[in-house]
Amino acid sequence: MDVALLLEYGWVLLVLIALEGILAADNALVMAVMVKHLPDDQRKKALFYGLAGAFVLRFGSLFLISFLVDVWQVQAIGAVYLLFIAINHLVKKFVLKKDLHGEKDRKESGFWMTVLKVELADIAFAVDSILAAVALAVTLPATGLPEIGGLDGGQFAVILAGGIIGLVIMRFAASFFVALLQKRPSLETAAFVIVGWVGVKLALYTLAHPDINIIDKHFIESATWKLIFWIVLAGIAVAGWLLSKDESIQPESEEEKLVEKAEDHLD
């Protein structure tokens, strides 16, 4: 490959790494929400199994790229699942007013059931991640290398590199988000809203499929839609942070306040 082609591939790889990092962070946030009710030792195991499953699913999906892109039913299932878990959480919390951290929920969500939920979420996010990567990679010129998964060998290599780096980011992000959710439990709602928004994105992508053609595919692939998606995603994250409270900072007791006042008077 000539220098110009290498530079073009290198630039797209950098953009893809950033994109996969954001998507990996979303996936890690969902994993953190799903496992945080477990005891510490089980939580670490559930995260390990979830990350291992994410690696297998992402790596396997790379060899099924043409299948993921062409079969709208796969995209639809991912969209429906993400929308279901988001709506289910929001309805329970704000409509039914259930205590989502009560003992009943702890008993219903056992270790292996939690792992299963994590893996199902991984499948949906894997579809979204691969579709996003393909949308970037197909804009690259062909290298003439043997095709893999319906893509030029060079394009496939870029997607593979971006995906692996995204998984490495997810490994560190998952532990960070578990700790963050323990400090700010109300961020959980923002996490599920983000899940729902990614589900909306997948649903629109499905409706733009040539076999359905309800939404103009050019709009879904346009810079306008991508800008709308990322602005809304960032807005949800920022709003969730601003509206959440750091519960690791305990309010002062009345006795502590009186002691402080007495010390101020003495000073």
DRENDO-719612 format. One record per atom (N, C-alpha, C): atom name; x, y, z. Coordinates in steps of 0.1 Angstrom, whole numbers. Layout:
# DRENDO-719612
CA:X:Y:Z
...
END
This chain:
# DRENDO-719612
N:8:-12:0
CA:0:0:0
C:9:12:0
N:4:23:-7
CA:12:35:-8
C:10:43:5
N:18:54:6
CA:17:62:18
C:4:69:20
N:-2:74:10
CA:-16:80:11
C:-26:71:16
N:-26:58:11
CA:-35:48:15
C:-33:44:30
N:-21:43:34
CA:-18:40:48
C:-22:51:57
N:-20:64:53
CA:-25:75:61
C:-40:75:62
N:-47:72:51
CA:-62:72:51
C:-67:61:61
N:-61:49:60
CA:-64:38:69
C:-61:41:83
N:-50:48:86
CA:-46:51:99
C:-56:61:105
N:-60:71:98
CA:-70:81:103
C:-83:75:106
N:-88:66:97
CA:-101:59:100
C:-99:50:112
N:-88:44:114
CA:-85:35:126
C:-86:44:139
N:-80:56:139
CA:-81:64:151
C:-95:68:154
N:-103:72:143
CA:-117:75:145
C:-125:63:151
N:-122:52:145
CA:-129:39:149
C:-126:36:163
N:-113:38:168
CA:-109:35:181
C:-117:44:191
N:-118:57:187
CA:-126:66:196
C:-141:62:196
N:-146:58:185
CA:-160:53:184
C:-163:41:192
N:-154:31:190
CA:-155:18:198
C:-153:21:213
N:-145:30:216
CA:-143:33:230
C:-156:39:237
N:-163:47:229
CA:-175:53:234
C:-186:41:236
N:-187:33:225
CA:-196:22:225
C:-193:12:236
N:-180:10:238
CA:-175:0:248
C:-179:6:262
N:-178:19:264
CA:-181:25:277
C:-196:23:279
N:-204:25:269
CA:-219:23:271
C:-221:8:275
N:-215:-1:268
CA:-217:-15:271
C:-212:-18:286
N:-201:-12:289
CA:-195:-14:303
C:-205:-8:314
N:-211:3:310
CA:-220:9:320
C:-232:0:322
N:-237:-6:311
CA:-249:-15:313
C:-245:-27:321
N:-233:-32:318
CA:-228:-44:326
C:-227:-40:341
N:-222:-28:344
CA:-220:-24:358
C:-234:-23:364
N:-244:-18:357
CA:-257:-17:363
C:-263:-30:366
N:-261:-40:357
CA:-267:-53:358
C:-261:-61:369
N:-248:-59:373
CA:-241:-68:383
C:-240:-61:396
N:-243:-48:397
CA:-240:-41:410
C:-248:-46:422
N:-259:-54:420
CA:-266:-59:432
C:-260:-71:437
N:-250:-77:430
CA:-244:-89:435
C:-234:-87:446
N:-231:-97:454
CA:-219:-95:464
C:-206:-93:456
N:-196:-87:463
CA:-184:-83:456
C:-177:-95:449
N:-176:-107:455
CA:-170:-118:448
C:-177:-122:436
N:-191:-123:437
CA:-199:-127:425
C:-199:-116:414
N:-198:-104:419
CA:-198:-93:409
C:-186:-93:400
N:-174:-96:406
CA:-162:-97:398
C:-163:-109:389
N:-168:-120:393
CA:-170:-132:384
C:-179:-129:373
N:-191:-122:376
CA:-200:-119:366
C:-194:-109:355
N:-186:-99:360
CA:-180:-90:351
C:-170:-98:342
N:-163:-107:348
CA:-153:-115:340
C:-160:-123:329
N:-171:-130:333
CA:-178:-138:323
C:-184:-129:313
N:-189:-117:317
CA:-195:-108:307
C:-185:-103:297
N:-173:-99:302
CA:-162:-94:294
C:-157:-105:284
N:-156:-118:290
CA:-152:-129:281
C:-162:-131:270
N:-175:-131:274
CA:-186:-132:264
C:-186:-121:254
N:-183:-109:258
CA:-182:-98:249
C:-171:-100:239
N:-160:-105:243
CA:-149:-107:234
C:-153:-118:224
N:-158:-129:228
CA:-162:-139:219
C:-173:-134:209
N:-183:-127:214
CA:-193:-122:206
C:-188:-112:195
N:-180:-102:200
CA:-174:-92:191
C:-165:-99:180
N:-157:-108:185
CA:-148:-115:176
C:-155:-123:166
N:-165:-131:171
CA:-174:-139:162
C:-182:-131:152
N:-187:-119:157
CA:-195:-111:148
C:-187:-105:136
N:-174:-104:138
CA:-165:-99:128
C:-166:-108:115
N:-167:-121:118
CA:-168:-130:107
C:-182:-132:101
N:-191:-125:107
CA:-205:-126:102
C:-210:-112:98
N:-200:-103:94
CA:-204:-89:91
C:-214:-89:80
N:-212:-96:69
CA:-222:-95:58
C:-236:-100:63
N:-236:-110:72
CA:-249:-114:78
C:-256:-103:86
N:-248:-97:95
CA:-253:-86:103
C:-258:-74:95
N:-251:-71:84
CA:-255:-60:76
C:-267:-62:68
N:-269:-75:63
CA:-279:-78:53
C:-292:-83:59
N:-292:-89:71
CA:-304:-95:77
C:-309:-85:87
N:-321:-79:84
CA:-326:-69:93
C:-332:-75:105
N:-336:-88:105
CA:-341:-94:117
C:-331:-94:129
N:-318:-95:126
CA:-308:-95:136
C:-307:-81:143
N:-308:-71:134
CA:-308:-57:139
C:-320:-54:148
N:-332:-60:143
CA:-345:-57:150
C:-345:-64:164
N:-339:-76:165
CA:-339:-83:178
C:-331:-75:188
N:-319:-70:183
CA:-310:-62:192
C:-317:-49:196
N:-324:-43:187
CA:-332:-30:190
C:-343:-33:201
N:-351:-43:198
CA:-362:-47:207
C:-357:-50:221
N:-346:-57:222
CA:-340:-61:235
C:-336:-49:243
N:-328:-40:236
CA:-323:-28:243
C:-335:-19:248
N:-344:-18:239
CA:-356:-9:243
C:-364:-16:254
N:-365:-29:254
CA:-372:-36:265
C:-366:-34:278
N:-353:-36:279
CA:-347:-35:293
C:-347:-20:297
N:-346:-11:288
CA:-346:4:292
C:-360:7:297
N:-371:4:289
CA:-385:7:292
C:-389:0:305
N:-385:-13:306
CA:-388:-21:318
C:-383:-14:331
N:-371:-9:330
CA:-365:-3:342
C:-372:10:345
N:-375:19:335
CA:-381:32:337
C:-395:30:342
N:-403:21:337
CA:-417:19:341
C:-417:14:356
N:-408:5:359
CA:-408:0:373
C:-405:11:383
N:-395:20:379
CA:-391:30:388
C:-400:42:389
N:-405:46:378
CA:-413:59:378
C:-428:57:376
N:-432:46:371
CA:-447:44:370
C:-452:35:381
N:-445:23:383
CA:-450:14:394
C:-444:18:407
N:-434:27:407
CA:-427:31:419
C:-421:20:428
N:-415:10:421
CA:-409:-1:428
C:-395:3:433
N:-392:-3:444
CA:-378:-2:450
C:-369:-12:442
N:-362:-7:433
CA:-354:-17:424
C:-342:-22:432
N:-340:-18:444
CA:-328:-23:451
C:-333:-32:463
N:-345:-35:463
CA:-351:-43:475
C:-346:-57:475
N:-349:-64:485
CA:-345:-78:487
C:-352:-87:477
N:-364:-84:473
CA:-371:-93:463
C:-363:-93:450
N:-359:-81:446
CA:-351:-81:433
C:-338:-88:434
N:-332:-87:446
CA:-319:-94:448
C:-321:-109:446
N:-332:-114:452
CA:-334:-129:451
C:-338:-133:437
N:-345:-125:430
CA:-349:-128:416
C:-337:-128:406
N:-328:-119:409
CA:-317:-118:400
C:-305:-125:405
N:-304:-138:404
CA:-293:-146:409
C:-281:-144:400
N:-270:-151:404
CA:-257:-150:397
C:-258:-153:382
N:-263:-165:379
CA:-263:-170:365
C:-274:-163:357
N:-285:-159:363
CA:-295:-151:355
C:-289:-137:352
N:-281:-131:361
CA:-274:-119:359
C:-264:-120:347
N:-256:-131:347
CA:-247:-133:336
C:-254:-135:323
N:-265:-142:323
CA:-273:-143:311
C:-278:-130:305
N:-283:-121:314
CA:-287:-108:310
C:-276:-99:305
N:-264:-101:311
CA:-252:-94:306
C:-249:-98:292
N:-249:-111:290
CA:-246:-117:276
C:-256:-112:266
N:-269:-112:269
CA:-279:-108:260
C:-277:-93:256
N:-273:-85:266
CA:-270:-71:263
C:-258:-70:254
N:-248:-78:257
CA:-236:-79:249
C:-239:-81:234
N:-248:-90:232
CA:-252:-94:218
C:-257:-81:211
N:-266:-74:217
CA:-273:-62:211
C:-262:-52:209
N:-253:-50:218
CA:-243:-39:217
C:-233:-44:206
N:-230:-57:205
CA:-221:-62:195
C:-226:-58:181
N:-239:-60:179
CA:-245:-57:166
C:-244:-42:163
N:-246:-33:173
CA:-245:-19:171
C:-231:-15:168
N:-221:-21:175
CA:-207:-18:174
C:-202:-22:160
N:-206:-34:155
CA:-201:-39:142
C:-207:-30:131
N:-220:-27:132
CA:-226:-19:122
C:-220:-5:121
N:-216:1:132
CA:-210:14:133
C:-196:13:126
N:-189:2:129
CA:-175:0:124
C:-176:-2:109
N:-186:-10:104
CA:-187:-13:90
C:-190:0:82
N:-199:9:88
CA:-202:21:82
C:-190:30:79
N:-180:29:88
CA:-167:37:87
C:-158:30:77
N:-157:17:78
CA:-147:9:71
C:-150:8:56
N:-163:8:52
CA:-166:6:38
C:-163:19:30
N:-160:30:37
CA:-157:42:30
C:-142:42:25
N:-135:32:30
CA:-121:31:27
C:-119:24:13
N:-108:28:6
CA:-106:22:-7
C:-101:7:-5
N:-104:-1:-14
CA:-100:-15:-13
C:-85:-17:-15
N:-80:-27:-7
CA:-65:-29:-8
C:-61:-40:-17
N:-71:-48:-21
CA:-68:-60:-29
C:-65:-72:-21
N:-65:-71:-8
CA:-63:-83:1
C:-75:-92:0
N:-73:-105:3
CA:-85:-114:3
C:-96:-110:12
N:-109:-112:7
CA:-121:-108:14
C:-123:-117:27
N:-128:-110:37
CA:-131:-118:50
C:-145:-112:54
N:-154:-121:56
CA:-168:-117:61
C:-174:-107:51
N:-171:-108:38
CA:-178:-100:28
C:-171:-86:27
N:-160:-84:34
CA:-152:-71:33
C:-138:-73:28
N:-133:-63:22
CA:-119:-63:18
C:-110:-66:30
N:-99:-73:28
CA:-90:-77:39
C:-85:-65:47
N:-82:-54:40
CA:-77:-42:47
C:-88:-36:56
N:-100:-35:50
CA:-111:-30:58
C:-114:-39:70
N:-114:-52:68
CA:-116:-61:79
C:-106:-59:90
N:-93:-57:86
CA:-82:-56:96
C:-84:-43:105
N:-89:-32:99
CA:-92:-20:106
C:-103:-22:116
N:-113:-29:112
CA:-125:-32:121
C:-120:-41:133
N:-112:-51:130
CA:-107:-60:140
C:-98:-52:150
N:-89:-44:145
CA:-81:-36:155
C:-89:-27:163
N:-98:-20:158
CA:-107:-11:165
C:-115:-19:176
N:-120:-30:172
CA:-128:-38:181
C:-121:-43:193
N:-108:-48:190
CA:-100:-53:201
C:-96:-42:211
N:-93:-31:206
CA:-90:-19:215
C:-102:-15:223
N:-114:-15:216
CA:-126:-12:223
C:-129:-22:235
N:-126:-34:233
CA:-127:-44:244
C:-118:-42:255
N:-106:-37:252
CA:-96:-34:262
C:-101:-22:271
N:-107:-12:264
CA:-113:-1:271
C:-124:-5:280
N:-132:-15:274
CA:-144:-20:282
C:-139:-26:295
N:-128:-34:294
CA:-123:-41:306
C:-120:-31:318
N:-114:-20:315
CA:-111:-10:325
C:-124:-1:329
N:-132:1:319
CA:-144:10:321
C:-154:3:330
N:-155:-11:329
CA:-165:-18:336
C:-163:-16:351
N:-150:-18:356
CA:-147:-17:370
C:-149:-3:375
N:-146:7:366
CA:-148:21:370
C:-162:24:372
N:-171:19:363
CA:-185:22:364
C:-192:16:376
N:-187:4:379
CA:-192:-3:391
C:-190:6:403
N:-177:11:405
CA:-174:20:416
C:-182:33:415
N:-184:38:403
CA:-191:51:402
C:-206:49:405
N:-212:38:402
CA:-226:36:405
C:-228:33:420
N:-218:28:427
CA:-219:27:441
C:-219:41:448
N:-211:50:442
CA:-211:64:447
C:-223:72:443
N:-228:70:431
CA:-239:77:425
C:-250:68:420
N:-258:61:428
CA:-267:51:424
C:-278:57:414
N:-281:70:415
CA:-291:75:406
C:-286:77:392
N:-273:74:389
CA:-268:74:375
C:-274:62:368
N:-279:52:375
CA:-285:40:369
C:-296:44:359
N:-304:53:363
CA:-315:57:354
C:-309:63:341
N:-299:71:342
CA:-293:77:330
C:-287:66:321
N:-281:56:328
CA:-276:44:320
C:-286:37:312
N:-298:35:318
CA:-309:28:311
C:-315:37:300
N:-315:50:302
CA:-319:59:291
C:-310:58:279
N:-297:58:282
CA:-287:56:271
C:-289:43:264
N:-292:32:271
CA:-295:19:265
C:-307:21:256
N:-317:27:260
CA:-329:29:252
C:-326:37:239
N:-317:48:241
CA:-314:56:230
C:-306:48:219
N:-297:39:224
CA:-290:31:214
C:-299:21:208
N:-310:17:215
CA:-320:8:209
C:-328:15:198
N:-330:28:201
CA:-337:36:191
C:-329:37:178
N:-316:39:180
CA:-307:40:168
C:-307:27:160
N:-307:15:167
CA:-308:3:160
C:-321:1:153
N:-332:5:160
CA:-345:4:154
C:-346:12:141
N:-341:24:141
CA:-341:33:129
C:-333:27:118
N:-321:21:122
CA:-313:14:112
C:-321:2:106
N:-328:-5:114
CA:-336:-16:109
C:-347:-11:99
N:-354:0:103
CA:-365:6:94
C:-359:11:81
N:-346:14:81
CA:-340:20:69
C:-335:8:60
N:-336:-4:64
CA:-331:-16:56
C:-339:-16:43
N:-332:-19:32
CA:-339:-20:19
C:-352:-29:18
N:-352:-39:26
CA:-364:-48:26
C:-376:-42:34
N:-373:-32:42
CA:-384:-25:49
C:-387:-11:43
N:-376:-3:43
CA:-376:10:36
C:-387:19:41
N:-389:20:54
CA:-398:30:60
C:-391:43:62
N:-378:43:65
CA:-370:55:67
C:-360:56:56
N:-357:67:52
CA:-347:70:41
C:-333:65:46
N:-327:56:40
CA:-314:51:44
C:-303:62:43
N:-305:72:34
CA:-295:83:33
C:-295:91:46
N:-307:93:52
CA:-308:100:64
C:-300:93:75
N:-302:80:77
CA:-295:73:87
C:-280:73:86
N:-275:74:73
CA:-261:74:70
C:-255:88:70
N:-264:98:71
CA:-260:112:70
C:-253:117:83
N:-245:128:81
CA:-238:134:92
C:-248:141:101
N:-260:145:96
CA:-270:151:105
C:-275:142:115
N:-279:130:111
CA:-284:120:121
C:-273:116:131
N:-261:114:126
CA:-250:110:135
C:-247:121:145
N:-248:134:141
CA:-247:145:150
C:-258:145:161
N:-270:143:156
CA:-282:143:165
C:-280:131:176
N:-275:120:171
CA:-274:108:180
C:-264:111:191
N:-252:117:187
CA:-241:119:197
C:-244:130:206
N:-251:141:201
CA:-255:152:210
C:-265:147:220
N:-275:139:216
CA:-285:134:226
C:-278:125:236
N:-269:116:231
CA:-262:107:240
C:-254:115:250
N:-247:125:246
CA:-239:133:255
C:-248:141:265
N:-259:146:260
CA:-269:153:268
C:-274:144:279
N:-277:132:276
CA:-282:122:286
C:-272:120:297
N:-259:118:292
CA:-248:115:302
C:-246:127:311
N:-246:139:305
CA:-243:151:313
C:-255:154:323
N:-267:152:318
CA:-279:155:327
C:-279:144:338
N:-276:132:335
CA:-275:122:345
C:-265:125:356
N:-254:130:352
CA:-243:133:362
C:-248:145:370
N:-253:155:364
CA:-257:168:371
C:-268:165:381
N:-277:156:377
CA:-289:153:386
C:-286:142:397
N:-275:136:396
CA:-272:125:405
C:-265:131:418
N:-265:124:429
CA:-259:129:441
C:-248:119:445
N:-237:124:450
CA:-227:116:455
C:-230:111:469
N:-235:98:470
CA:-240:93:483
C:-228:88:492
N:-216:89:487
CA:-205:85:495
C:-202:96:505
N:-207:108:502
CA:-205:120:512
C:-217:120:521
N:-215:116:533
CA:-226:114:543
C:-229:128:549
N:-242:132:550
CA:-246:144:557
C:-242:145:571
N:-238:156:576
CA:-234:157:590
C:-246:155:599
N:-243:149:610
CA:-253:147:621
C:-255:160:628
N:-266:161:636
CA:-269:173:644
C:-258:176:654
N:-253:165:660
CA:-242:166:670
C:-230:172:663
N:-226:167:651
CA:-214:172:644
C:-216:187:641
N:-228:191:637
CA:-230:205:634
C:-229:214:646
N:-234:209:658
CA:-233:217:670
C:-218:218:674
N:-210:208:673
CA:-196:208:676
C:-189:218:668
N:-192:218:654
CA:-186:228:645
C:-189:242:649
N:-202:245:652
CA:-206:258:656
C:-199:263:669
N:-197:253:679
CA:-190:256:691
C:-176:260:688
N:-169:252:679
CA:-155:255:676
C:-154:269:669
N:-164:272:661
CA:-163:285:654
C:-164:296:664
N:-173:295:674
CA:-174:305:684
C:-162:307:693
N:-155:295:695
CA:-142:296:703
C:-131:303:695
N:-132:301:682
CA:-122:307:673
C:-124:322:673
END
